[in-house]
């Protein structure tokens, strides 16, 4: 666990060095604050300050249904529940066991005395002396009076007397004997009691009794003679008195009031009592303007004030915690995949603006009563698909899914968890992510909007069936769903120019316009630098195919391929692909030649700026050579220096492009395509094996020279790029049949015809 924490901490620190990540986290926290405020505005209401006898200055109505606790009635219910809880008394069975042991010791002594010293006549003096000696030697027995012991020895049937004594003691001790009267230490009005037996392994059940039925030791001794008479009515008066005296000596208190257990049971009973709740209905009038504030009215106003001040604190705190959990989820994806989610620093700001506009719009829409009368209408009036469409089309699907999930969450909370709203929000957000995924023409927005409307119509029909809407209402909602889909797609189409012009965002429609080869700059390139023109077309085709393979922006790569060499137009004759028509090509030194060729990058950037090309396209011009060295001219310069002995004057930097190296997958792919396409033209009799060897060599060299260090291309990406390049090159250099010349065909034809006519 500690190891995992260290890895996450290291990843967090490294990611936080990225300015885009820091900006994104800051904007997310700002978004949390804004969303929490918007969700809380409708919760915290107005308060009123009145006293009894004041005149109401305004009509006071309940803004929304309020449930409140009626404290007085709740206290009554709790008191009633506490008084219904029986008082708990405990009977200690150990007292009965110890008492019976004493009784058994007494009668065992009598039995043993008679066995050892059988009686002779009516005189029991000798037996009395022996019994007294035995009892004195037995610890834990009571000291009985001599008269009692002597009379016990006179009883003719000691076994019967033993049983009678056992029944009396068990009856009294099982009933329970208090040491002193119950003095009500908890001040309870309850007169019911429950008796618990403890230290009894066989019986632990409670027995219900009336408090009046409980007896103290004094009560038992007072009624003991009557109890003995009821249990042993056949005994003589003297025998009964003897039993009475012995039982009186043996009976002890064994029951006590359990204060803690009684208090615990009362606490459980009162805690289980549900609060008595009252309800103030939405729109209910508490007092009208000009009325006198009565006690009842003031109590209701106090309830309204308490609700407005603090009753929704937990709700607001819960919303804030949910937002923070969303921050943790988004933060994780941002730290792990920030390069894919936010490749541009402008993206966090634009997404923040889009979401804030949606939140504010949704907030005001939720406060429109006519809209809220129908949850379906409310959901369909929300531009949820427009939000995810814009993010997915402008940036990427992953970011659009994250934003879509948050939009669903916000909609769910502000609609108080309405099922129709959450279903339509979910379908709209998810469809908005994917419905325009492959749109390359503006008319595709209409098809996407229609598809969105049809799917949402099916969702609406399902919801209407579940909610038992009438057929007319269902039909109206279906019409609204279809209109909502088309309106959202048109909204996206309408705001694209705003993003393109205000933020300089390059959309696929910008790229489609820039890829028009009939543009003046390409017409000029075709006339002045035809070789460069064909080379650019080939590079664009190769880059497009490779970017499709690796999931990069293939349209951007294609446009970048078209424009990457526009700097060669100015001095087109100096470049070999244009047949080197410039006479200077044969007179320039390697350093001068290299300087001109390297200069095409800066010239291309100047041309791009003058033509107002977006920065994303200019990056291809700036980065398509990275910091590579022009080895051909550098080698020529070294050979010349070696021959003249001036090797120390050769500076490698003079033959090196200034860079920077590619900072995106698309510019890196164009760099590879540019080098491979140019090198492939130098192959003699190109074959598949030669082309494959060339492609692998150039990719390896670029990788080995760290030219792809910042491109985010993986080894798996490079493998797929290589395959895509090979498909294009193999199609371009495929073997054609060699067709015969027309003159050869005519000569052969004449020869054959002459042969047929010869005799």
Secondary structure, DSSP 4 states (H G I P E B T S, - for coil): -HHHHHHHHHHHHHHHTSHHHHHHHHHHHHHHHHHHHHHHHTTS-------TTPBPSS-EE-SS-EEEE-HHHHHHHHHHHHHTSPEEEEEEHHHHHHHHHHHHHHHHHHHHHHHHS--BTTB-HHHHHHHHHHHHHSTT-----HHHHHHHHH-S-HHHHHHHHHHHHHHHHHH-EESS----TT-----EEEEEEES-SS---EEEEEGGG-EEHHHHHHHHHHHHHHH-TTS-HHHHHHHHHHHHHH----EEE-HHHHHHHHHHHHHHSPPPEEEEPTT-EEE-TT-B--HHHHHHHHHHHHIIIIITHHHHHHHHHHHHHHHHHHHHHHHHHHHHH-SSHHHHHHHHHHHHHHHHHHHHHHT-HHHHT-HHHHHHHS-HHHHHHHHHHHT-HHHHHHHHHHHHHHHHHHTTS-HHHHHHHHHHHHHHHHTTTT--STTHHHHHHHHHHHHHHHHHHHHHHHHT--HHHHHHHHHHHHHHHHHHHHHHHHHHHHHHHHS----HHHHHHHT-TTSHHHHHHHHH-HHHHHHHHHHHHHHHHHHHHHTS-HHHHHHHHHHTTGGGSTTGGGSGGGTT-SGGGGT--HHHHHHHHHHHHHHHHHHHHHTT--HHHHHHHHHSSTT-B-HHHHHHHHHHHHHHT-GGG--GGGGB---PPP-SHHHHHHHHHHHHHHHHTT-SS--HHHHHHHHHHHHHHHHHTTTTTTS---HHHHHHHHHHHHHHHHHHT-----PPPHHHHHHHHHHHHHHHH--
